[in-house]
Amino acid sequence: MRTLPLTQLVPTRFNPRRNFGSEEDLREFGLRLKAKQLQPAVAVTREAYLKLWPGEAEAVGDAAYVIANGERRYRASLATDLPAIEVIVDDEVARSRGDFLNAILSENNDREDLDPIERALGIQTMVDELGGKTKVAEYYGKSAGWVTQQMYLLDLTPELQELVSSGDLPVRETRALVKLPAHEQLAAWEARSAKRDEKKAQPRPRRGKREKEDTSTAGGDAREAKSFTAVKGEPDGGRPDDDGPAAGSVGFTAVKPGRAPQDSEVALPDQRPGTAKVRDEVPWDEPGALCDLLVRRMTRSNRVALTKLLINANTAETEAGEAE
């Protein structure tokens, strides 16, 4: 580890990080560095860096070292006129382009405020610099489909990428948006947001006095049963309602106490001809609303199983597309 003047250092242009904080954030960070720098930056020598990228000589300038990790520390030091910072010089980081770029990504992945767009940009940089998705997949021991999945956020328009970076657009909402033409993406997201806000603004229905009395009576009858517990089987595949009426009522199944009802005991939606109304009520084209519905209607174990199936299906679909 060495204490190096900032004049001898230059950040690599391959760092995908875009948000280093405001000027005030950097000044506050720089003041902490003046008091004590707890973590050193990591740099490689000019010679090792230019051996990997000979065309970067102009970008490096007269600097003797290129920063791989620690650009924010470098910027904060500049903001507070700190003349030097502690740096570990390790040319092993520059054994290959893959090692150097992965070192940059590793630091970004360790951040608590990791920006998904920055990670996607980092993988895109590796694809560009290593010579394609196959090379990156080989480096990480992954499939080409995995590489594609890491970068799909870059298919969003710049406006939506900014929303992802700020956290205003959840990543889970982006998979449907990227399938749309670029000129339709922003409008689609705004429409979904407006619909969600409208739904949240609607007052929740309050339970009436009669309904509460019926529920209370039913709960008491159910507790008095010694051999069986009444479990409500909703016709639309819902989860058991512990507050439902006692056994003997229409739509209930008696099960032995101490054993949770199996999935096969819960009534499923009727998929026979003539029951299309049930299917039409499922919001297939609204991932957010569909997710809310599944959380309400499915048991946790079934949701976990469904998630694994969807991940496998998406991966297989992506890899099939890459093969084509």
KEKE-3310 file (N, C-alpha, C; in steps of 0.2 Angstrom, whole numbers, plus 5000, padded with zeros to 4 digits):
npx = (5004:5002:5005:4999:5000:4987:4989:4996:4987:4973:4956:4949:4941:4932:4924:4907:4900:4889:4883:4890:4886:4881:4889:4890:4889:4901:4910:4908:4911:4925:4930:4929:4938:4950:4951:4952:4956:4948:4948:4958:4961:4961:4974:4982:4998:5003:5009:5004:4991:4990:4995:4985:4975:4981:4976:4972:4981:4980:4969:4974:4984:4997:4998:5004:4997:4982:4966:4957:4947:4939:4936:4927:4932:4943:4937:4931:4942:4947:4937:4939:4952:4961:4977:4983:4980:4977:4983:4982:4993:4992:4996:4991:4978:4976:4979:4971:4959:4946:4948:4952:4940:4930:4935:4931:4917:4914:4917:4907:4896:4896:4891:4879:4869:4867:4866:4855:4855:4868:4875:4871:4877:4890:4891:4888:4899:4909:4906:4908:4922:4928:4924:4911:4896:4897:4911:4910:4901:4909:4919:4913:4907:4894:4879:4876:4863:4861:4870:4863:4852:4857:4859:4847:4840:4845:4838:4828:4820:4830:4824:4816:4826:4833:4823:4823:4836:4834:4825:4812:4805:4802:4812:4806:4795:4799:4801:4790:4789:4801:4798:4790:4789:4801:4795:4783:4785:4787:4774:4767:4771:4768:4754:4751:4756:4747:4735:4738:4740:4727:4720:4725:4721:4707:4695:4695:4683:4673:4669:4653:4642:4634:4640:4652:4647:4642:4654:4660:4652:4653:4666:4667:4659:4667:4678:4673:4672:4678:4684:4685:4690:4683:4686:4686:4683:4686:4678:4686:4699:4705:4715:4713:4700:4702:4692:4680:4663:4655:4658:4648:4641:4638:4651:4662:4675:4679:4692:4705:4711:4727:4733:4738:4727:4730:4736:4728:4716:4710:4698:4699:4699:4686:4689:4682:4673:4663:4666:4673:4673:4679:4692:4694:4694:4706:4720:4730:4738:4743:4756:4759:4746:4743:4752:4749:4737:4740:4748:4738:4729:4737:4746:4761:4771:4767:4768:4782:4786:4780:4787:4800:4797:4794:4806:4814:4808:4809:4823:4825:4819:4826:4838:4835:4832:4844:4851:4846)
npy = (4994:5011:5029:5040:5054:5063:5068:5058:5049:5042:5039:5024:5023:5014:5011:5008:5015:5028:5037:5047:5054:5069:5086:5091:5079:5073:5081:5080:5067:5068:5075:5066:5057:5064:5064:5050:5038:5023:5013:5008:5013:5004:5001:5000:4999:5010:5004:4991:4993:4999:4988:4980:4988:4996:5007:5016:5026:5040:5043:5040:5049:5058:5051:5039:5029:5019:5019:5006:5002:5013:5026:5035:5039:5045:5056:5062:5067:5076:5085:5091:5096:5087:5081:5068:5050:5034:5020:5003:4996:4985:4974:4962:4963:4967:4956:4951:4957:4953:4951:4963:4971:4964:4966:4979:4978:4970:4978:4987:4979:4976:4987:4995:5003:4998:5001:4995:4998:5002:4991:4983:4990:4988:4974:4975:4982:4973:4963:4971:4973:4961:4954:4949:4940:4927:4925:4932:4924:4912:4917:4919:4907:4904:4904:4910:4915:4920:4931:4939:4941:4949:4961:4966:4977:4988:4989:4997:5014:5029:5038:5029:5021:5030:5031:5018:5018:5028:5021:5023:5016:4999:4985:4973:4977:4980:4970:4967:4979:4981:4973:4980:4992:5005:5018:5017:5013:5022:5028:5017:5013:5025:5024:5012:5016:5026:5019:5011:5020:5026:5015:5013:5024:5022:5020:5007:4994:4994:4982:4977:4978:4967:4957:4956:4950:4938:4932:4931:4922:4911:4908:4904:4892:4884:4883:4875:4862:4846:4836:4839:4853:4867:4872:4885:4883:4892:4896:4901:4897:4902:4904:4895:4902:4907:4913:4909:4903:4889:4871:4862:4871:4877:4875:4872:4862:4848:4845:4836:4841:4849:4846:4854:4859:4851:4856:4850:4849:4861:4871:4873:4885:4883:4876:4872:4871:4885:4892:4904:4916:4917:4916:4927:4937:4937:4947:4946:4954:4963:4964:4968:4969:4955:4949:4954:4947:4934:4933:4935:4924:4912:4899:4901:4891:4886:4898:4900:4888:4891:4903:4897:4889:4899:4906:4896:4894:4907:4908:4897:4901:4912:4907:4899:4909:4915:4904:4904)
npz = (5000:4996:4998:4988:4977:4971:4958:4952:4949:4939:4935:4928:4912:4911:4921:4926:4935:4938:4947:4959:4969:4976:4975:4988:4995:4991:4997:5010:5012:5008:5019:5029:5024:5026:5039:5042:5032:5029:5020:5007:4990:4974:4962:4946:4938:4925:4915:4915:4913:4900:4893:4892:4886:4874:4866:4875:4880:4878:4886:4898:4900:4908:4920:4932:4937:4936:4942:4948:4958:4968:4964:4969:4981:4976:4969:4980:4987:4978:4979:4991:4991:4996:4995:4993:4993:5001:4992:4986:4975:4963:4951:4948:4947:4934:4925:4915:4903:4907:4921:4926:4923:4930:4943:4944:4943:4954:4965:4964:4965:4978:4984:4995:4989:4976:4959:4948:4934:4932:4935:4924:4913:4916:4913:4900:4895:4898:4888:4876:4877:4879:4868:4865:4870:4873:4877:4889:4896:4897:4905:4917:4919:4915:4906:4889:4889:4902:4902:4894:4901:4911:4905:4900:4905:4899:4887:4890:4888:4890:4899:4907:4912:4920:4930:4935:4941:4951:4959:4957:4948:4949:4947:4945:4937:4925:4916:4907:4901:4893:4882:4874:4860:4859:4859:4865:4878:4890:4890:4893:4906:4913:4912:4919:4932:4935:4936:4946:4957:4957:4961:4974:4980:4982:4994:5007:5008:5023:5035:5039:5054:5055:5048:5055:5067:5062:5058:5070:5077:5069:5071:5084:5084:5076:5084:5094:5089:5090:5083:5070:5059:5052:5035:5024:5007:4994:4979:4969:4970:4981:4997:5012:5023:5039:5047:5043:5042:5051:5050:5039:5032:5015:5003:5012:5019:5029:5039:5048:5064:5067:5056:5041:5028:5012:4996:4986:4992:4992:4983:4966:4952:4940:4925:4914:4898:4895:4906:4905:4910:4923:4919:4912:4922:4928:4929:4916:4908:4917:4926:4939:4946:4944:4952:4965:4966:4965:4977:4986:4984:4983:4992:5002:4999:4986:4979:4979:4972:4960:4956:4954:4943:4933:4932:4927:4915:4909:4907:4899:4888:4884:4882:4871:4862:4860:4854:4842)
capx = (5000:5006:5001:5000:4997:4981:4991:4998:4981:4968:4951:4948:4935:4927:4919:4900:4896:4887:4881:4895:4884:4881:4895:4890:4890:4908:4914:4907:4915:4932:4932:4930:4944:4955:4952:4955:4954:4948:4948:4962:4959:4965:4976:4987:5002:5001:5011:5000:4984:4991:4996:4978:4972:4986:4973:4970:4987:4978:4965:4978:4989:5004:4997:5008:4993:4975:4962:4952:4942:4940:4935:4923:4937:4947:4933:4930:4948:4948:4932:4941:4959:4966:4983:4985:4976:4981:4981:4985:4995:4992:4995:4988:4971:4976:4981:4967:4954:4941:4950:4951:4933:4927:4936:4927:4910:4914:4916:4900:4891:4896:4888:4872:4865:4869:4861:4854:4858:4876:4878:4870:4882:4896:4891:4889:4906:4913:4904:4911:4929:4930:4923:4905:4892:4900:4917:4909:4898:4914:4923:4909:4905:4887:4876:4875:4857:4863:4873:4858:4847:4860:4859:4840:4837:4848:4833:4823:4822:4834:4819:4814:4833:4833:4818:4826:4841:4831:4821:4805:4803:4804:4815:4801:4790:4803:4802:4785:4790:4806:4795:4787:4793:4804:4791:4777:4787:4786:4767:4764:4773:4764:4747:4751:4757:4741:4730:4740:4738:4720:4717:4727:4717:4700:4694:4694:4676:4672:4665:4647:4641:4631:4646:4656:4643:4642:4661:4662:4648:4656:4673:4665:4656:4673:4682:4669:4672:4684:4687:4687:4690:4680:4690:4683:4686:4684:4677:4691:4706:4708:4717:4707:4699:4701:4687:4674:4658:4657:4657:4641:4639:4640:4658:4667:4678:4681:4699:4707:4715:4734:4736:4735:4724:4734:4734:4723:4710:4708:4695:4702:4695:4683:4692:4678:4670:4658:4668:4678:4672:4684:4699:4694:4694:4713:4724:4736:4742:4745:4760:4758:4740:4743:4756:4745:4731:4744:4750:4732:4726:4741:4750:4768:4775:4765:4771:4789:4786:4778:4793:4805:4795:4794:4813:4817:4805:4812:4830:4825:4816:4831:4844:4833:4833:4852:4853:4843)
capy = (5000:5017:5035:5043:5061:5063:5070:5052:5044:5043:5033:5020:5025:5008:5011:5009:5019:5035:5042:5047:5058:5077:5089:5091:5072:5071:5085:5077:5061:5070:5077:5059:5054:5068:5062:5044:5034:5017:5008:5011:5012:4999:5004:4996:5003:5013:4999:4985:4995:5000:4982:4977:4993:5001:5013:5021:5030:5047:5044:5039:5055:5057:5047:5033:5023:5019:5017:5001:5003:5019:5032:5040:5041:5050:5062:5066:5070:5082:5090:5094:5098:5082:5080:5061:5045:5028:5016:4997:4995:4977:4973:4956:4964:4968:4950:4951:4962:4951:4952:4970:4973:4961:4970:4985:4976:4967:4984:4990:4974:4976:4993:4994:5007:4996:5003:4990:5000:5002:4984:4981:4994:4985:4968:4977:4984:4967:4961:4975:4973:4954:4951:4945:4937:4920:4926:4934:4918:4908:4920:4918:4900:4905:4903:4917:4918:4923:4937:4943:4943:4954:4967:4968:4984:4993:4990:5002:5020:5033:5040:5023:5019:5035:5029:5012:5020:5032:5017:5024:5010:4993:4981:4968:4980:4981:4964:4968:4985:4980:4970:4985:4997:5011:5024:5015:5011:5027:5029:5011:5014:5030:5022:5008:5020:5030:5015:5009:5026:5026:5009:5014:5030:5020:5017:5000:4993:4992:4977:4979:4975:4960:4953:4954:4945:4931:4929:4929:4916:4905:4906:4900:4886:4881:4881:4870:4856:4843:4831:4842:4860:4869:4876:4887:4881:4897:4893:4904:4894:4906:4901:4894:4908:4905:4916:4907:4899:4882:4865:4860:4877:4876:4877:4870:4855:4846:4842:4834:4846:4848:4845:4859:4856:4850:4860:4846:4850:4868:4871:4876:4888:4879:4878:4868:4876:4889:4896:4909:4922:4916:4917:4934:4941:4937:4952:4943:4959:4968:4960:4970:4967:4948:4947:4955:4942:4927:4933:4934:4917:4906:4898:4903:4886:4886:4904:4898:4883:4895:4907:4893:4887:4905:4908:4891:4895:4913:4906:4892:4905:4917:4903:4897:4915:4916:4899:4906)
capz = (5000:4996:4999:4981:4975:4966:4951:4948:4948:4935:4935:4922:4909:4910:4927:4924:4940:4935:4952:4964:4974:4975:4977:4995:4997:4990:5001:5017:5011:5008:5026:5033:5022:5029:5046:5042:5026:5031:5015:5002:4983:4971:4956:4943:4935:4919:4910:4915:4910:4893:4890:4890:4881:4871:4864:4881:4882:4878:4891:4904:4900:4911:4926:4933:4940:4934:4948:4947:4963:4973:4960:4973:4986:4972:4968:4986:4989:4974:4981:4998:4991:4999:4990:4992:4996:5001:4987:4985:4968:4962:4944:4947:4944:4927:4922:4909:4903:4911:4928:4928:4923:4935:4949:4945:4945:4961:4970:4963:4968:4986:4987:4997:4985:4969:4954:4943:4927:4932:4934:4917:4909:4917:4909:4893:4894:4897:4882:4871:4878:4879:4862:4864:4876:4874:4881:4896:4899:4898:4910:4923:4919:4914:4899:4885:4891:4908:4901:4891:4907:4915:4902:4897:4907:4894:4882:4892:4886:4895:4904:4911:4915:4926:4935:4938:4945:4957:4963:4956:4944:4952:4942:4943:4933:4919:4911:4903:4897:4888:4876:4870:4856:4864:4859:4869:4885:4895:4891:4897:4913:4916:4913:4925:4938:4937:4938:4953:4962:4958:4965:4981:4983:4984:5001:5008:5011:5030:5037:5043:5060:5054:5045:5061:5071:5059:5058:5077:5079:5065:5074:5090:5082:5074:5090:5098:5086:5093:5079:5064:5058:5045:5031:5018:5000:4990:4972:4964:4972:4987:5003:5018:5027:5046:5050:5040:5046:5054:5046:5037:5027:5008:5002:5017:5019:5036:5040:5055:5067:5068:5049:5037:5022:5007:4990:4983:4996:4990:4977:4960:4947:4935:4919:4909:4894:4898:4912:4903:4915:4928:4917:4910:4928:4929:4925:4913:4905:4922:4931:4946:4948:4944:4958:4971:4966:4967:4984:4990:4983:4983:4998:5001:4996:4979:4976:4978:4966:4953:4954:4951:4936:4929:4931:4922:4908:4906:4906:4893:4882:4882:4879:4864:4857:4859:4850:4835)
cpx = (5004:5002:5003:4997:4992:4983:4994:4993:4976:4963:4951:4941:4930:4923:4912:4897:4895:4886:4886:4893:4884:4888:4896:4891:4898:4912:4914:4911:4923:4934:4933:4936:4950:4956:4955:4952:4954:4949:4952:4959:4963:4967:4981:4992:5000:5003:5007:4993:4985:4993:4990:4974:4977:4983:4971:4975:4984:4974:4969:4982:4995:5003:5001:5003:4986:4971:4957:4946:4944:4939:4931:4928:4941:4944:4932:4936:4949:4943:4935:4949:4963:4971:4984:4980:4980:4978:4985:4987:4996:4991:4992:4980:4971:4979:4978:4962:4948:4942:4949:4944:4929:4929:4932:4919:4909:4913:4909:4895:4891:4893:4881:4867:4866:4864:4861:4857:4865:4879:4877:4875:4888:4897:4892:4896:4911:4912:4908:4919:4932:4928:4916:4902:4895:4906:4915:4905:4904:4918:4919:4906:4897:4885:4876:4868:4857:4865:4867:4853:4850:4860:4852:4838:4840:4843:4828:4825:4826:4830:4818:4821:4834:4829:4820:4831:4839:4827:4813:4801:4806:4807:4810:4796:4793:4802:4796:4786:4795:4804:4792:4791:4795:4799:4785:4779:4785:4778:4764:4765:4769:4756:4746:4752:4750:4736:4732:4738:4731:4717:4719:4723:4710:4700:4692:4687:4677:4667:4659:4646:4638:4636:4650:4653:4643:4649:4662:4658:4651:4662:4672:4663:4662:4677:4679:4670:4679:4688:4689:4686:4687:4685:4687:4686:4683:4683:4683:4698:4709:4711:4712:4706:4697:4695:4680:4669:4659:4655:4649:4638:4642:4647:4663:4669:4680:4687:4700:4711:4722:4737:4733:4733:4729:4731:4728:4716:4706:4704:4698:4697:4692:4685:4688:4675:4664:4660:4673:4678:4677:4690:4699:4695:4702:4717:4730:4740:4744:4749:4759:4752:4740:4747:4752:4739:4734:4745:4744:4729:4730:4744:4757:4772:4773:4768:4779:4790:4785:4784:4799:4804:4796:4801:4816:4814:4808:4819:4830:4823:4822:4837:4842:4834:4840:4854:4851:4848)
cpy = (5006:5023:5039:5049:5059:5064:5064:5047:5047:5037:5030:5023:5020:5007:5013:5014:5026:5040:5041:5051:5065:5080:5089:5084:5070:5075:5082:5070:5062:5072:5071:5056:5058:5066:5055:5040:5026:5011:5011:5009:5007:5002:4999:5001:5005:5007:4993:4987:4995:4993:4979:4981:4998:5007:5018:5026:5038:5048:5044:5046:5053:5053:5041:5027:5024:5016:5012:5001:5009:5026:5037:5043:5047:5056:5066:5069:5076:5087:5094:5096:5093:5080:5073:5056:5039:5023:5009:4996:4987:4976:4966:4957:4965:4962:4949:4956:4960:4952:4959:4973:4970:4964:4976:4983:4973:4973:4987:4986:4974:4982:4992:4998:5005:4998:4998:4992:5000:4995:4981:4984:4991:4978:4970:4979:4978:4963:4964:4973:4966:4950:4947:4942:4930:4920:4928:4928:4913:4910:4918:4911:4900:4904:4910:4920:4922:4930:4942:4946:4949:4961:4970:4975:4989:4994:4995:5009:5024:5035:5035:5021:5024:5033:5023:5014:5024:5027:5018:5019:5004:4989:4976:4970:4981:4976:4965:4974:4985:4977:4974:4989:5003:5017:5023:5014:5016:5028:5023:5011:5019:5028:5017:5011:5023:5025:5012:5014:5026:5021:5010:5019:5028:5018:5010:4999:4991:4987:4979:4975:4968:4955:4951:4949:4938:4928:4927:4923:4910:4903:4902:4893:4881:4878:4875:4863:4852:4838:4834:4850:4862:4873:4878:4886:4886:4894:4896:4902:4898:4901:4900:4901:4906:4907:4914:4904:4892:4877:4864:4866:4875:4879:4876:4863:4854:4843:4841:4840:4844:4846:4850:4856:4856:4854:4857:4847:4857:4868:4875:4880:4883:4881:4874:4873:4879:4893:4901:4915:4922:4918:4925:4939:4941:4942:4950:4948:4964:4964:4962:4968:4959:4946:4948:4949:4935:4927:4932:4927:4911:4905:4900:4897:4885:4892:4903:4893:4887:4899:4903:4891:4893:4907:4903:4892:4901:4911:4902:4896:4909:4913:4900:4903:4916:4911:4900:4911)
cpz = (5000:4996:4992:4980:4970:4959:4948:4947:4943:4935:4928:4919:4909:4916:4925:4929:4937:4941:4958:4970:4972:4977:4985:4998:4997:4995:5008:5017:5012:5015:5030:5031:5025:5036:5046:5036:5028:5026:5009:4995:4980:4964:4953:4940:4928:4914:4909:4912:4903:4889:4888:4885:4879:4869:4869:4883:4882:4884:4898:4905:4904:4918:4926:4935:4938:4940:4945:4951:4967:4969:4965:4978:4982:4971:4974:4988:4985:4977:4987:4998:4995:4994:4988:4995:4996:4996:4987:4977:4967:4955:4942:4945:4937:4923:4915:4909:4907:4919:4930:4928:4928:4942:4950:4946:4952:4966:4970:4966:4975:4989:4989:4993:4977:4965:4949:4936:4927:4931:4927:4912:4910:4913:4902:4891:4893:4890:4876:4871:4878:4872:4861:4870:4878:4878:4888:4899:4901:4904:4917:4924:4919:4907:4895:4887:4897:4907:4898:4896:4911:4912:4899:4899:4902:4888:4883:4889:4891:4900:4909:4915:4921:4931:4939:4943:4951:4961:4962:4952:4946:4946:4940:4938:4926:4913:4905:4898:4892:4882:4872:4866:4861:4864:4863:4877:4891:4896:4895:4904:4916:4917:4919:4932:4940:4939:4945:4958:4963:4962:4973:4984:4985:4991:5002:5011:5018:5031:5041:5050:5060:5052:5051:5066:5068:5059:5065:5079:5075:5069:5080:5089:5080:5079:5094:5095:5088:5088:5072:5064:5052:5042:5025:5012:4995:4982:4967:4966:4977:4992:5008:5022:5034:5050:5048:5044:5047:5049:5045:5032:5020:5007:5007:5017:5026:5035:5047:5058:5067:5061:5044:5031:5016:5001:4987:4986:4995:4984:4972:4956:4942:4928:4913:4904:4897:4904:4911:4907:4920:4926:4915:4916:4930:4925:4922:4911:4910:4927:4938:4949:4949:4950:4964:4971:4968:4975:4989:4990:4983:4990:4996:4997:4988:4976:4974:4972:4960:4951:4951:4944:4931:4927:4926:4915:4905:4903:4899:4887:4879:4879:4872:4859:4855:4853:4842:4832)
residu = (MET:ARG:THR:LEU:PRO:LEU:THR:GLN:LEU:VAL:PRO:THR:ARG:PHE:ASN:PRO:ARG:ARG:ASN:PHE:GLY:SER:GLU:GLU:ASP:LEU:ARG:GLU:PHE:GLY:LEU:ARG:LEU:LYS:ALA:LYS:GLN:LEU:GLN:PRO:ALA:VAL:ALA:VAL:THR:ARG:GLU:ALA:TYR:LEU:LYS:LEU:TRP:PRO:GLY:GLU:ALA:GLU:ALA:VAL:GLY:ASP:ALA:ALA:TYR:VAL:ILE:ALA:ASN:GLY:GLU:ARG:ARG:TYR:ARG:ALA:SER:LEU:ALA:THR:ASP:LEU:PRO:ALA:ILE:GLU:VAL:ILE:VAL:ASP:ASP:GLU:VAL:ALA:ARG:SER:ARG:GLY:ASP:PHE:LEU:ASN:ALA:ILE:LEU:SER:GLU:ASN:ASN:ASP:ARG:GLU:ASP:LEU:ASP:PRO:ILE:GLU:ARG:ALA:LEU:GLY:ILE:GLN:THR:MET:VAL:ASP:GLU:LEU:GLY:GLY:LYS:THR:LYS:VAL:ALA:GLU:TYR:TYR:GLY:LYS:SER:ALA:GLY:TRP:VAL:THR:GLN:GLN:MET:TYR:LEU:LEU:ASP:LEU:THR:PRO:GLU:LEU:GLN:GLU:LEU:VAL:SER:SER:GLY:ASP:LEU:PRO:VAL:ARG:GLU:THR:ARG:ALA:LEU:VAL:LYS:LEU:PRO:ALA:HIS:GLU:GLN:LEU:ALA:ALA:TRP:GLU:ALA:ARG:SER:ALA:LYS:ARG:ASP:GLU:LYS:LYS:ALA:GLN:PRO:ARG:PRO:ARG:ARG:GLY:LYS:ARG:GLU:LYS:GLU:ASP:THR:SER:THR:ALA:GLY:GLY:ASP:ALA:ARG:GLU:ALA:LYS:SER:PHE:THR:ALA:VAL:LYS:GLY:GLU:PRO:ASP:GLY:GLY:ARG:PRO:ASP:ASP:ASP:GLY:PRO:ALA:ALA:GLY:SER:VAL:GLY:PHE:THR:ALA:VAL:LYS:PRO:GLY:ARG:ALA:PRO:GLN:ASP:SER:GLU:VAL:ALA:LEU:PRO:ASP:GLN:ARG:PRO:GLY:THR:ALA:LYS:VAL:ARG:ASP:GLU:VAL:PRO:TRP:ASP:GLU:PRO:GLY:ALA:LEU:CYS:ASP:LEU:LEU:VAL:ARG:ARG:MET:THR:ARG:SER:ASN:ARG:VAL:ALA:LEU:THR:LYS:LEU:LEU:ILE:ASN:ALA:ASN:THR:ALA:GLU:THR:GLU:ALA:GLY:GLU:ALA:GLU)
# end
